[in-house]
Amino acid sequence: MSTGSRTKAAATPAAKKTSTKTTTKAAAAPTGVKAAAPAKKAAPAKKAPAAEPTSDVTPAFGFTLTADDGSTVKLSDFAGKRVVLYFYPKDDTPGCTRQACAFRDNIDAIRERGAVVLGVSRDSQRAHTNFKNKYDLNFPLLVDPDASVHKAYGAWGLKTNYGKTSEGVLRTTVIIDEEGRIARRFPNVKVDGHADAVLAALDALDG
């Protein structure tokens, strides 16, 4: 055996000994120090709130509003179709953008269920146009400057923000059936998961 081989062989036990000593030292808990508490399990994800069924004779409030492209849109234009009418606070804000993009991404599934989507806010036509173009939204955005349609659908009222109470938009969605009746209502909408909840509600109408 060469001198180099003997040197390498002799080094091996020493390395193991050092490793064992280091492991033993690390395993010993320092005196007076409490062991770390086990990590808490993550809370289960909350399900999106289900829609509230409404009376099958509740008529939807008829309206005529200006759309983002300047056209006039009437509820009666969609007779024989289901309408997902949603009210939101303001164009191009984080929550409203996520909500609009979720409807955009699910528009084919919504249309397959015989429904159209209409977004409504108090923003101007120009703001709607910019918002729609920025995110390639594929459904109309309607202008309700005096909140009269909001109020008719219960999407306007008192709300608390940072401890202050004031009147404003209550994020609300209603599903209007083919007969022009309010079939489902989503009050106090939580943005995340809302599009899925709407799809489930549309499916339930066929059940």
C-alpha positions in Angstrom: 0.0 0.0 0.0 1.3 3.5 -0.9 1.9 6.2 1.7 -1.0 8.2 0.2 -3.4 5.2 0.7 -2.3 4.7 4.3 -2.9 8.4 5.1 -6.4 8.3 3.5 -7.3 5.1 5.4 -6.2 6.5 8.7 -8.3 9.7 8.2 -11.5 7.9 7.8 -12.1 6.7 11.5 -11.3 10.2 12.8 -13.9 11.8 10.5 -16.5 9.3 11.7 -15.6 10.0 15.4 -15.9 13.7 14.9 -19.2 13.3 13.1 -20.6 11.2 16.0 -19.4 13.7 18.6 -21.0 16.6 16.7 -24.3 14.7 16.4 -24.4 13.9 20.1 -23.8 17.5 21.0 -26.5 18.8 18.7 -29.0 16.3 20.1 -28.5 17.5 23.7 -31.1 20.2 24.7 -29.6 23.2 26.4 -30.3 23.4 30.1 -33.4 25.5 31.0 -34.6 25.9 27.4 -38.1 24.6 26.5 -38.6 22.5 23.5 -40.2 24.2 20.6 -44.0 23.7 20.4 -45.2 21.6 17.5 -46.3 23.6 14.5 -50.1 24.2 14.3 -52.0 22.7 11.5 -53.2 25.1 8.8 -56.8 26.0 9.1 -59.0 24.5 6.4 -59.8 26.8 3.5 -63.2 28.6 3.9 -65.8 27.7 1.3 -67.4 30.5 -0.7 -70.8 31.5 0.8 -73.7 29.9 -1.0 -76.3 31.9 -2.7 -79.5 32.7 -0.9 -82.6 31.2 -2.7 -85.3 33.8 -3.2 -89.0 33.5 -3.9 -89.8 32.3 -7.4 -92.2 35.2 -7.9 -89.8 38.0 -7.0 -89.6 40.1 -10.2 -86.3 41.6 -11.1 -86.2 45.4 -11.3 -86.2 46.6 -14.9 -83.4 49.0 -15.9 -81.9 50.9 -18.7 -78.2 51.8 -18.4 -75.3 53.0 -20.5 -72.6 50.5 -21.2 -68.9 50.9 -21.5 -69.1 51.2 -25.3 -71.8 53.9 -25.2 -74.7 51.6 -26.1 -77.9 51.4 -24.1 -78.5 48.2 -22.3 -81.9 47.1 -20.9 -82.7 44.1 -18.8 -85.5 43.3 -21.2 -82.8 42.8 -23.9 -82.0 39.4 -22.2 -85.5 38.0 -22.0 -85.3 34.2 -22.2 -81.7 34.2 -20.8 -80.3 34.0 -17.3 -78.5 37.2 -16.2 -75.6 37.3 -13.7 -75.9 40.9 -12.5 -73.1 41.9 -10.2 -72.5 45.2 -8.4 -69.0 46.2 -7.4 -67.5 49.3 -5.8 -64.9 50.7 -8.2 -63.1 50.0 -11.5 -59.4 48.9 -11.4 -59.2 48.3 -7.7 -57.6 45.0 -6.4 -60.8 43.2 -5.3 -62.9 44.4 -8.2 -60.2 43.5 -10.6 -60.0 39.9 -9.3 -63.7 39.6 -9.4 -64.0 40.8 -13.0 -61.1 38.6 -14.2 -62.7 35.6 -12.5 -65.9 36.2 -14.5 -63.8 36.8 -17.6 -62.0 33.5 -17.2 -65.2 31.6 -16.6 -67.4 33.3 -19.2 -67.6 30.2 -21.5 -68.8 28.0 -18.6 -71.3 30.7 -17.7 -72.6 31.0 -21.3 -72.9 27.2 -21.5 -75.4 27.5 -18.6 -77.5 29.9 -20.7 -76.4 33.0 -18.8 -74.8 36.4 -19.5 -72.7 38.6 -17.1 -73.4 42.3 -16.5 -71.2 44.3 -14.2 -72.5 47.5 -12.6 -70.8 50.3 -10.7 -71.1 54.1 -10.3 -67.9 54.6 -12.4 -68.1 56.7 -15.6 -68.3 55.2 -19.1 -64.7 56.2 -19.7 -63.5 54.5 -16.5 -65.4 51.4 -17.6 -63.8 51.5 -21.1 -60.3 51.8 -19.6 -61.0 49.0 -17.1 -62.4 46.7 -19.7 -59.6 47.2 -22.2 -56.9 46.9 -19.6 -58.0 43.4 -18.5 -59.7 42.2 -21.8 -63.1 41.8 -20.1 -65.6 40.0 -22.2 -68.9 41.2 -20.8 -70.6 44.7 -20.5 -69.9 47.1 -17.7 -72.9 49.3 -17.0 -72.9 52.9 -15.6 -75.2 53.6 -12.6 -74.1 57.1 -11.5 -76.9 57.8 -9.0 -76.9 54.2 -7.6 -80.6 53.9 -8.3 -80.2 50.4 -9.7 -77.9 49.5 -6.8 -80.6 50.5 -4.4 -83.3 48.6 -6.2 -81.2 45.4 -5.9 -80.1 45.9 -2.3 -76.5 46.7 -3.3 -76.4 50.0 -1.5 -76.4 50.7 2.2 -74.5 51.3 5.4 -71.1 49.7 5.7 -68.2 50.0 8.1 -64.6 50.6 7.0 -61.7 51.1 9.4 -64.2 51.8 12.2 -66.2 54.4 10.2 -69.7 53.8 9.1 -71.0 55.3 5.8 -73.3 54.6 2.9 -71.8 52.9 -0.1 -71.8 50.0 -2.5 -72.5 46.6 -1.0 -70.8 44.0 -3.2 -73.8 42.0 -4.4 -74.6 39.5 -7.1 -78.1 38.4 -8.2 -79.0 35.7 -10.7 -82.1 36.5 -12.8 -83.8 33.6 -14.4 -85.3 33.3 -17.9 -88.6 34.6 -16.7 -87.1 37.8 -15.4 -87.3 36.7 -11.7 -84.6 36.9 -9.1 -83.6 33.3 -8.5 -80.5 33.6 -6.4 -78.9 36.4 -4.4 -75.3 36.8 -3.1 -75.2 39.5 -0.4 -71.8 40.7 1.0 -69.8 38.9 -1.7 -66.4 37.6 -0.9 -64.4 38.0 -4.1 -62.2 34.8 -4.0 -64.2 31.8 -5.1 -67.2 33.8 -6.1 -67.3 32.8 -9.8 -67.3 29.2 -8.7 -70.2 29.8 -6.4 -72.1 31.5 -9.2 -71.5 28.5 -11.5 -72.8 26.2 -8.7 -75.9 28.3 -8.3 -76.6 28.2 -12.0 -76.3 24.4 -12.0 -78.7 24.3 -9.0 -81.3 26.1 -11.1 -81.3 23.1 -13.4 -81.6 20.6 -10.6 
